[in-house]
């Protein structure tokens, strides 16, 4: 099994995480102290250089004021869309 950090699905999760942060809206600099980390840490996680585990992901959601279940639903929709449009072309 391929390491999940290199999968399209993990990329979708990171995209949704960043989009939700931006929609709140929070910058990486504003989110960092809420998680007691640096902006560099946020950047590395969002770019896939550093893997997030479930507990960290839950903390991110809480810091953004987003329920973990809503986040996971958005990821599922994104993954389904990525499978329907594997080259990113979602404009009919």
DSSP file (Angstrom, degrees, kcal/mol; ACC not computed):
  #  RESIDUE AA STRUCTURE BP1 BP2  ACC     N-H-->O    O-->H-N    N-H-->O    O-->H-N    TCO  KAPPA ALPHA  PHI   PSI    X-CA   Y-CA   Z-CA
    1    1 A X              0   0    0      0, 0.0     2,-0.1     0, 0.0     3,-0.1   0.000 360.0 360.0 360.0 133.2    0.0    0.0    0.0
    2    2 A X        -     0   0    0      1,-0.1     2,-0.2     2,-0.1     5,-0.1  -0.387 360.0 -94.7 -69.1 145.3    1.3    3.4   -1.0
    3    3 A X    >   -     0   0    0      1,-0.2     3,-1.9    -2,-0.1     4,-0.1  -0.445  33.4-134.5 -62.2 129.4    1.9    5.9    1.8
    4    4 A X  G >  S+     0   0    0      1,-0.3     3,-1.9     2,-0.2     6,-0.5   0.757  98.1  71.9 -63.2 -25.3   -1.2    8.0    2.1
    5    5 A X  G 3  S+     0   0    0      1,-0.3    -1,-0.3     5,-0.1    -2,-0.1   0.737 100.0  49.1 -62.7 -19.8    0.6   11.3    2.2
    6    6 A X  G <  S+     0   0    0     -3,-1.9    -1,-0.3     4,-0.1    -2,-0.2   0.344  92.5 104.4 -99.5   5.4    1.5   10.8   -1.5
    7    7 A X  S <> S-     0   0    0     -3,-1.9     4,-1.7    -4,-0.1     5,-0.1  -0.463  78.9-121.1 -88.9 159.5   -2.1   10.0   -2.6
    8    8 A X  H  > S+     0   0    0      1,-0.2     4,-2.2     2,-0.2     5,-0.2   0.873 113.9  58.9 -60.2 -38.1   -4.5   12.2   -4.5
    9    9 A X  H  > S+     0   0    0      1,-0.2     4,-2.2     2,-0.2    -1,-0.2   0.889 103.6  49.3 -62.6 -40.0   -6.9   11.8   -1.5
   10   10 A X  H  > S+     0   0    0     -6,-0.5     4,-2.3     1,-0.2    -1,-0.2   0.896 109.3  53.4 -65.8 -38.4   -4.5   13.2    0.9
   11   11 A X  H  X S+     0   0    0     -4,-1.7     4,-2.3     2,-0.2    -2,-0.2   0.889 107.4  51.0 -60.9 -39.7   -4.0   16.1   -1.4
   12   12 A X  H  X S+     0   0    0     -4,-2.2     4,-2.7     2,-0.2     5,-0.2   0.925 108.3  52.3 -62.6 -44.4   -7.7   16.7   -1.5
   13   13 A X  H  X S+     0   0    0     -4,-2.2     4,-2.4     1,-0.2    -2,-0.2   0.917 110.4  47.7 -58.4 -43.9   -7.7   16.7    2.3
   14   14 A X  H  X S+     0   0    0     -4,-2.3     4,-2.4     2,-0.2    -1,-0.2   0.896 111.0  51.2 -65.2 -39.6   -5.0   19.3    2.4
   15   15 A X  H  X S+     0   0    0     -4,-2.3     4,-2.8     1,-0.2    -2,-0.2   0.925 111.7  46.9 -63.0 -44.1   -6.8   21.5   -0.1
   16   16 A X  H  X S+     0   0    0     -4,-2.7     4,-2.8     2,-0.2     5,-0.2   0.899 110.8  53.0 -64.4 -40.6  -10.0   21.3    1.9
   17   17 A X  H  X S+     0   0    0     -4,-2.4     4,-2.1    -5,-0.2    -2,-0.2   0.934 112.9  43.4 -60.1 -47.0   -8.1   22.1    5.1
   18   18 A X  H  X S+     0   0    0     -4,-2.4     4,-2.5     2,-0.2    -2,-0.2   0.925 114.0  50.6 -65.2 -44.8   -6.6   25.2    3.5
   19   19 A X  H  X S+     0   0    0     -4,-2.8     4,-2.1     1,-0.2    -2,-0.2   0.903 110.7  48.8 -62.1 -41.1   -9.9   26.3    1.9
   20   20 A X  H  X S+     0   0    0     -4,-2.8     4,-1.4     2,-0.2    -1,-0.2   0.909 110.6  51.1 -65.1 -40.7  -11.8   26.0    5.1
   21   21 A X  H  X>S+     0   0    0     -4,-2.1     5,-2.3    -5,-0.2     4,-0.5   0.923 112.3  46.6 -60.9 -43.1   -9.1   28.0    6.9
   22   22 A X  H  <5S+     0   0    0     -4,-2.5     3,-0.4     3,-0.2    -1,-0.2   0.833 110.2  53.3 -69.3 -31.8   -9.3   30.7    4.3
   23   23 A X  H  <5S+     0   0    0     -4,-2.1    -1,-0.2     1,-0.2    -2,-0.2   0.747 109.0  48.6 -73.1 -23.7  -13.1   30.7    4.4
   24   24 A X  H  <5S-     0   0    0     -4,-1.4    -1,-0.2    -3,-0.3    -2,-0.2   0.869 120.9-119.7 -58.6 -44.8  -13.2   31.2    8.2
   25   25 A X  T  <5 +     0   0    0     -4,-0.5     2,-0.3    -3,-0.4    -3,-0.2   0.635  62.8 140.8 -95.0 143.1  -11.2   33.5    7.5
   26   26 A X      < -     0   0    0     -5,-2.3     2,-0.2    -6,-0.0    -2,-0.1  -0.997  37.4-141.0-136.3 140.7   -7.8   32.8    9.2
   27   27 A X     >  -     0   0    0     -2,-0.3     4,-2.2     1,-0.1     5,-0.2  -0.503  34.2-106.8 -86.2 168.0   -4.3   33.3    7.9
   28   28 A X  H  > S+     0   0    0      1,-0.2     4,-2.2     2,-0.2    14,-0.1   0.897 123.7  54.2 -60.0 -39.0   -1.6   30.8    8.8
   29   29 A X  H  > S+     0   0    0      1,-0.2     4,-0.7     2,-0.2    -1,-0.2   0.875 110.4  45.6 -63.2 -38.4   -0.2   33.4   11.1
   30   30 A X  H  > S+     0   0    0      1,-0.2     4,-0.6     2,-0.2    -1,-0.2   0.836 114.0  48.4 -74.7 -33.5   -3.5   33.7   12.9
   31   31 A X  H >X S+     0   0    0     -4,-2.2     4,-1.1     1,-0.2     3,-0.6   0.861  96.8  72.7 -73.7 -35.7   -4.1   30.0   13.2
   32   32 A X  H >X>S+     0   0    0     -4,-2.2     5,-2.3     1,-0.3     3,-1.0   0.879  96.7  45.4 -51.8 -51.5   -0.7   29.1   14.5
   33   33 A X  H 3<5S+     0   0    0     -4,-0.7     3,-0.5     1,-0.3    -1,-0.3   0.818 105.9  61.5 -66.6 -26.6   -1.1   30.5   18.1
   34   34 A X  H <<5S+     0   0    0     -3,-0.6    -1,-0.3    -4,-0.6    -2,-0.2   0.791 114.2  35.9 -65.3 -25.9   -4.5   28.8   18.3
   35   35 A X  H <<5S-     0   0    0     -4,-1.1    -1,-0.2    -3,-1.0    -2,-0.2   0.380 112.5-119.6-104.7   0.5   -2.7   25.5   17.9
   36   36 A X  T  <5S+     0   0    0     -4,-0.6     2,-0.2    -3,-0.5    -3,-0.2   0.900  78.3 108.5  59.2  43.1    0.4   26.6   19.8
   37   37 A X  S   <S-     0   0    0     -5,-2.3    -1,-0.2    -6,-0.1     2,-0.2  -0.787  71.3 -94.2-134.5 177.7    2.6   26.1   16.8
   38   38 A X     >  -     0   0    0     -2,-0.2     4,-1.7    -3,-0.1     5,-0.1  -0.526  30.2-114.3 -92.6 164.0    4.5   28.3   14.3
   39   39 A X  H  > S+     0   0    0      1,-0.2     4,-2.6     2,-0.2     5,-0.2   0.856 118.6  59.6 -62.1 -34.9    3.3   29.6   11.0
   40   40 A X  H  > S+     0   0    0      1,-0.2     4,-2.6     2,-0.2    -1,-0.2   0.896 102.8  51.7 -61.3 -40.2    6.1   27.4    9.4
   41   41 A X  H  > S+     0   0    0      2,-0.2     4,-2.2     1,-0.2    -1,-0.2   0.926 109.9  49.0 -61.1 -45.5    4.5   24.3   11.0
   42   42 A X  H  X S+     0   0    0     -4,-1.7     4,-2.7     1,-0.2    -2,-0.2   0.934 112.0  49.2 -58.9 -47.0    1.1   25.3    9.5
   43   43 A X  H  X S+     0   0    0     -4,-2.6     4,-1.9     1,-0.2     6,-0.3   0.907 109.9  50.5 -60.4 -44.4    2.7   25.8    6.1
   44   44 A X  H  <>S+     0   0    0     -4,-2.6     5,-1.9     1,-0.2     6,-1.6   0.886 112.7  47.0 -63.8 -38.6    4.5   22.5    6.2
   45   45 A X  H ><5S+     0   0    0     -4,-2.2     3,-1.1     4,-0.2    -2,-0.2   0.941 112.6  48.2 -67.3 -46.7    1.3   20.7    7.1
   46   46 A X  H 3<5S+     0   0    0     -4,-2.7    -2,-0.2     1,-0.3    -1,-0.2   0.790 112.9  48.7 -66.6 -27.0   -0.8   22.4    4.4
   47   47 A X  T 3<5S-     0   0    0     -4,-1.9    -1,-0.3    -5,-0.2    -2,-0.2   0.488 115.9-112.7 -91.6  -2.6    1.8   21.7    1.8
   48   48 A X  T < 5S+     0   0    0     -3,-1.1    -3,-0.2    -4,-0.5    -4,-0.1   0.561  86.2 117.3  85.7   7.7    2.1   18.0    2.7
   49   49 A X  S   <S+     0   0    0     -5,-1.9     2,-0.4    -6,-0.3    -4,-0.2   0.728  80.6  37.3 -77.4 -21.8    5.7   18.3    4.0
   50   50 A X  S    S-     0   0    0     -6,-1.6    -2,-0.3    -7,-0.1    -1,-0.2  -0.997  87.8-128.7-133.8 128.1    4.5   17.3    7.5
   51   51 A X        -     0   0    0     -2,-0.4     2,-0.4    -3,-0.1    -6,-0.1  -0.489  14.7-142.4 -80.2 141.4    1.7   14.7    8.0
   52   52 A X        -     0   0    0     -2,-0.2     2,-0.2    -7,-0.1    -1,-0.0  -0.858  11.3-150.1-100.0 135.9   -1.3   15.4   10.2
   53   53 A X     >  -     0   0    0     -2,-0.4     4,-2.7     1,-0.1     5,-0.2  -0.503  34.4 -96.5 -94.7 175.1   -2.7   12.7   12.4
   54   54 A X  H  > S+     0   0    0      1,-0.2     4,-2.3     2,-0.2     5,-0.1   0.868 122.8  50.3 -61.4 -40.6   -6.4   12.5   13.4
   55   55 A X  H  > S+     0   0    0      2,-0.2     4,-1.9     1,-0.2    -1,-0.2   0.898 112.6  47.4 -67.4 -40.1   -6.0   14.2   16.8
   56   56 A X  H  > S+     0   0    0      2,-0.2     4,-2.4     1,-0.2    -2,-0.2   0.916 111.1  51.9 -64.8 -42.5   -4.0   17.1   15.2
   57   57 A X  H  X S+     0   0    0     -4,-2.7     4,-2.4     1,-0.2    -2,-0.2   0.903 108.0  51.6 -60.0 -42.3   -6.7   17.4   12.5
   58   58 A X  H  X S+     0   0    0     -4,-2.3     4,-2.5     1,-0.2    -1,-0.2   0.910 108.8  50.9 -60.4 -43.2   -9.4   17.5   15.2
   59   59 A X  H  X S+     0   0    0     -4,-1.9     4,-2.6     2,-0.2    -2,-0.2   0.897 108.9  51.6 -62.8 -40.7   -7.5   20.4   16.9
   60   60 A X  H  X S+     0   0    0     -4,-2.4     4,-1.8     2,-0.2    -2,-0.2   0.941 110.2  48.9 -59.9 -47.6   -7.2   22.3   13.6
   61   61 A X  H  X>S+     0   0    0     -4,-2.4     5,-2.9     1,-0.2     4,-0.8   0.926 112.1  48.2 -59.4 -45.7  -11.0   21.9   13.0
   62   62 A X  H ><5S+     0   0    0     -4,-2.5     3,-0.9     1,-0.2    -1,-0.2   0.912 110.0  51.9 -61.4 -42.9  -11.7   23.2   16.6
   63   63 A X  H 3<5S+     0   0    0     -4,-2.6    -1,-0.2     1,-0.3    -2,-0.2   0.808 112.6  46.1 -64.8 -29.3   -9.3   26.1   16.1
   64   64 A X  H 3<5S-     0   0    0     -4,-1.8    -1,-0.3     2,-0.2    -2,-0.2   0.542 114.2-117.5 -88.6  -7.9  -11.1   27.1   12.9
   65   65 A X  T <<5S+     0   0    0     -3,-0.9     2,-0.4    -4,-0.8    -3,-0.2   0.796  73.2 129.7  74.7  28.9  -14.6   26.6   14.5
   66   66 A X      < -     0   0    0     -5,-2.9    -1,-0.3    -6,-0.2    -2,-0.2  -0.938  61.6-118.1-116.1 136.1  -15.4   23.8   12.1
   67   67 A X     >  -     0   0    0     -2,-0.4     4,-2.3     1,-0.1     5,-0.2  -0.482  18.3-129.2 -72.1 144.8  -16.8   20.5   13.2
   68   68 A X  H  > S+     0   0    0      1,-0.2     4,-2.7     2,-0.2     5,-0.2   0.872 109.8  54.7 -60.2 -37.0  -14.6   17.5   12.3
   69   69 A X  H  > S+     0   0    0      2,-0.2     4,-2.2     1,-0.2    -1,-0.2   0.894 107.3  49.0 -67.1 -38.5  -17.6   15.8   10.8
   70   70 A X  H  > S+     0   0    0      2,-0.2     4,-2.1     1,-0.2    -1,-0.2   0.898 111.6  50.5 -64.9 -39.1  -18.3   18.7    8.5
   71   71 A X  H  X S+     0   0    0     -4,-2.3     4,-2.1     2,-0.2    -2,-0.2   0.943 110.8  48.0 -61.8 -47.4  -14.6   18.8    7.5
   72   72 A X  H  X S+     0   0    0     -4,-2.7     4,-2.5     1,-0.2    -2,-0.2   0.870 109.2  53.7 -63.8 -36.9  -14.7   15.0    6.7
   73   73 A X  H  X S+     0   0    0     -4,-2.2     4,-2.2     2,-0.2    -1,-0.2   0.921 108.8  49.2 -61.6 -43.3  -17.9   15.4    4.7
   74   74 A X  H  X S+     0   0    0     -4,-2.1     4,-2.3     1,-0.2    -2,-0.2   0.877 110.5  50.8 -64.2 -37.5  -16.2   18.1    2.6
   75   75 A X  H  X S+     0   0    0     -4,-2.1     4,-2.8     2,-0.2     5,-0.2   0.922 108.8  51.5 -64.9 -43.8  -13.1   15.9    2.1
   76   76 A X  H  X S+     0   0    0     -4,-2.5     4,-2.5     1,-0.2    -2,-0.2   0.908 110.7  48.1 -60.1 -42.4  -15.4   13.0    1.0
   77   77 A X  H  X S+     0   0    0     -4,-2.2     4,-2.4     1,-0.2    -1,-0.2   0.919 112.6  49.4 -63.3 -43.2  -17.1   15.3   -1.6
   78   78 A X  H  X S+     0   0    0     -4,-2.3     4,-2.3     2,-0.2    -2,-0.2   0.887 111.4  48.3 -63.3 -40.3  -13.7   16.5   -2.8
   79   79 A X  H  X S+     0   0    0     -4,-2.8     4,-2.0     2,-0.2    -2,-0.2   0.918 111.4  49.8 -67.0 -43.6  -12.4   12.9   -3.1
   80   80 A X  H  X S+     0   0    0     -4,-2.5     4,-1.8     1,-0.2    -2,-0.2   0.921 112.5  48.0 -60.6 -43.0  -15.5   11.8   -5.0
   81   81 A X  H  X S+     0   0    0     -4,-2.4     4,-2.5     1,-0.2    -1,-0.2   0.892 108.6  54.0 -64.6 -40.0  -15.1   14.8   -7.3
   82   82 A X  H  < S+     0   0    0     -4,-2.3     6,-0.2     1,-0.2    -1,-0.2   0.852 109.0  49.1 -63.4 -34.0  -11.4   14.1   -7.9
   83   83 A X  H  < S+     0   0    0     -4,-2.0     3,-0.5     1,-0.2    -1,-0.2   0.846 113.7  45.9 -73.7 -33.4  -12.3   10.5   -8.9
   84   84 A X  H  < S+     0   0    0     -4,-1.8     2,-0.3     1,-0.3    -2,-0.2   0.834 127.3  28.9 -74.1 -33.2  -15.0   11.9  -11.3
   85   85 A X  S >< S+     0   0    0     -4,-2.5     3,-2.2    -5,-0.2    -1,-0.3  -0.653  72.3 174.0-127.4  73.0  -12.6   14.5  -12.7
   86   86 A X  T 3  S+     0   0    0     -3,-0.5    -1,-0.1    -2,-0.3    -4,-0.1   0.657  77.9  50.5 -62.8 -16.9   -9.1   13.0  -12.3
   87   87 A X  T 3  S-     0   0    0      2,-0.1    -1,-0.3    -4,-0.0     3,-0.1   0.215 118.5-104.4-106.4  16.4   -7.4   15.8  -14.2
   88   88 A X  S <  S+     0   0    0     -3,-2.2     2,-1.2    -6,-0.2    -2,-0.1   0.502  76.7 136.8  81.3   2.9   -9.0   18.6  -12.2
   89   89 A X        +     0   0    0      1,-0.2    -1,-0.2     3,-0.0    -2,-0.1  -0.711  10.5 152.9 -88.5  97.8  -11.4   19.6  -14.9
   90   90 A X        +     0   0    0     -2,-1.2     2,-1.3     1,-0.1    -1,-0.2   0.347  40.7 101.9-105.2   5.0  -14.7   20.2  -13.1
   91   91 A X              0   0    0      1,-0.1    -1,-0.1    -3,-0.1    -2,-0.0  -0.659 360.0 360.0 -95.9  83.2  -16.1   22.7  -15.6
   92   92 A X              0   0    0     -2,-1.3    -1,-0.1    -3,-0.0    -2,-0.1   0.311 360.0 360.0   3.9 360.0  -18.5   20.4  -17.5
